[in-house]
């Protein structure tokens, strides 16, 4: 059997050691699982969404909030509408910015770039967001210990792109510098701040360095130690599992910061592929989030194939298996939510037909309170909980008969079924020289002998498996090949 190994597009096709194509799948230790399509959760708002958050109030109430270029929005559990809960006059958020949210007790704090002062919504009592008086505007927002912390900020009509500023201790509403431990810190030597990670300790990502932020109490409040001279190049490209596992994108590829140093995770694997595939005109559309179910960190981006600049691909790193894969799916933004509870009226508002809903009514998404990998598409909140996307996997290129041409006569895909029989087809790509592109056979279906009959001759071969429907796991292929002699 030839296994579908790790997706390694940066390496040679011949004797790759992994898979040459892994599209619309999630990588596992030895094979791949299907990647699901988007299913709508909300009705549409008036422009693309660029920020998502799920909240849980003290009384257990689940709410979903979102933000677009002019509004902060709250999901209506009964109608699935995204109701406008902006302050009077709404907002103006630049096309290159994204909304950031943190929950601090029952207060939801939102930052929408340096054009918008911090906004607050008190769960259970507020009907609209309101300015946090005296707070800065900020591109980045998190909670570190007992403080709401901002970075790359603006206040008193001045931009401070290298500055970190935090609230008073245990008070998200008061920001007077020098009062009750509220303060500010300039990081002067590492470029602009491009990311901010919270927790017991903080991590500040800059263009040319990474700082660890530790609480020490008065008089210093926080200390800042530069722990790496490697930086995060893209402002929306970081996600974390805590301050000791921070994933980010730099100009030289994908990295993980472990609290001490930055480790390359994409070198000789996907870094070159991504550098050639991402559109240089739309790097501001990158978004990054952890899929809470599949142990995968995901980077959404607009590829060079995107016609309108909307993101069309998601590159995924399974941090448990240390392996990559790719999804091709049109969307606007990716995020993580706590799903709100659904009523039957709300389900009916999403789709007039259960057949076209794309998700089972038994799904835990409808029960509410489930962490979910989500996205916006068509200005709607959607979850990756629909049907399996049509997947494509290609093996490494192999040479069945050394220094000879060979004939591949049949292929058996090792793919297990899900709740029903999937649709599987196989194509074989063959070539006689490494300097020409392989020619693929027409798609062949699985017959009663558990084989896909093909006839493809050449010196070098690879197998493409196309899977759709309810498949569960793809491991590899068995091949039937014979040598043909030299000529």
Residue, then its C-alpha position, 0 to 999 in steps of 0.5 A: x500500500x502507498x499511504x497518503x503521507x504528510x502533505x509536502x508541496x514544497x518537496x519534489x513530487x518524485x519520492x516525496x515521502x508524503x502526499x502531493x495534493x491534500x485538498x478539502x481534508x484534515x490531516x491526521x497522524x496517518x491519513x486524512x478526514x473530510x473537511x466540511x462545507x459551511x452551513x448558515x447559522x444567521x441571516x445576512x447583514x449589510x456587509x461582510x463580517x470581520x469579527x466573531x465572538x460567543x459569550x456566556x453570561x453569569x446566568x448561563x445565557x449564550x450570545x453571539x456577537x459579530x462586527x462588520x465595517x460599520x456595525x456591532x451586531x448581536x445574533x437574534x436566537x428567534x429570528x437568526x437576524x444579526x441585530x444592530x447593537x452599535x452605539x448611536x451613529x455606528x462606526x467606521x472601520x477600515x477595510x484592512x481592520x478586524x474587530x477584536x472582542x474579549x469578555x471580562x466578567x459580564x462586560x464584552x469589550x470590543x476594539x475595531x482599530x484605531x478609528x474607534x474607541x473601545x466599546x462595552x456591552x454589559x451582558x444581561x443589561x445593555x441594549x447597545x454598545x457604548x464608548x468606554x470613556x477614557x479608553x484608547x482606540x486599539x487594533x489588538x485586545x486581550x485579557x492578561x490576569x486581571x487587566x484588559x490590555x490593548x496594543x497598537x493604540x491611539x489616544x489624545x489624537x495620536x497613534x502609538x503603533x508600538x505601545x501596549x496600554x492596559x486598564x486599571x486592575x479588575x476594572x475594564x471601564x477605567x483607563x487613567x494612566x497611573x491610577x490603580x495600576x493602569x499604565x502604558x509601555x512603549x516597545x521601541x525597537x521591534x517595529x509595529x505591534x502585530x498581535x497580542x496574546x493573553x492569559x496568565x502572562x502575555x505575548x506581544x508580537x511585533x514586526x521584528x520581535x516577540x515580547x513576554x509580558x509578566x505581571x509583577x505588581x507595583x511599581x512596574x506593574x508589568x515587565x516586558x522581556x524581548x525573548x525573540x528577534x523573529x517577528x510576525x509580519x501580518x497583523x491578523x495572522x496569529x492564534x494561540x493555545x496559551x502564551x506558550x503555544x502561539x502560531x503566527x505567520x512571518x515573511x519567511x513562513x509559519x512559526x510557533x512560539x513556545x514561550x522561549x523561542x520561535x520554531x518553524x513549522x512550515x519550512x520545507x513543507x508548505x512555506x514556499x507553496x503559501x508564498x507563491x499562492x497567497x495574493x500579495x494584494x490582499x494580505x490584509x484579508x488573512x484571518x487565523x483561528x484555532x479549530x476547537x474540535x479538530x486540533x487544527x490552527x487555520x489561516x484563511x487567505x486570498x489566493x492568486x486565483x481569487x477574482x474579487x479578493x475574497x479569501x478562497x483558501x484555508x491552510x491548516x496545521x494539525x499541531x497534534x500530528x505536525x501535519x498540514x492540509x488545505x481547503x478550497x472554499x469561498x468565504x470572508x473571514x474565519x473565527x471561533x464561536x460558542x453556538x447560540x441555542x436555536x428555535x425551530x422558528x430560527x431554523x426555518x428563518x435560515x432555510x425553507x427546506x431541511x434538505x438544503x439546510x446542510x446540517x442535521x437537526x441533531x447537531x450539537x450546534x443547534x443545542x447552543x453552548x458548543x465551541x465551533x469553527x465558524x466563518x462569514x460568507x455572504x455576510x452571514x455567520x456560518x459554521x463548518x458543519x455542513x456536508x463533506x466537501x469533495x476531496x482530492x488526495x494524490x500520492x507521492x510520485x513513484x517508479x514501480x520498475x526502476x529505470x523502466x517504463x511500467x503499466x498501472x492496470x488497477x488501483x484500490x483506494x483505501x477509504x472507509x465509508x461514513x454513514x452511507x456509501x461514498x463516491x470514489x473515483x481514481x485517476x493515474x497521472x503518468x510521465x516518462x520524464x521529470x521535465x514534463x507534466x504528468x497526463x492523467x487518465x479519466x476518472x475510474x469508479x470502484x467495481x465489484x472486485x474492489x478495484x478501479x480499472x485504469x491503463x496508464x503507462x510511463x516511468x513515473x506515476x502518481x494516483x489521484x483519489x477523488x472522494x465525495x459523500x459520506x466517507x470517514x477516513x482516507x489512508x492510501x491506495x493499493x496498485x496493480x502495476x507491471x514493468x514494460x521494459x526499457x526503450 
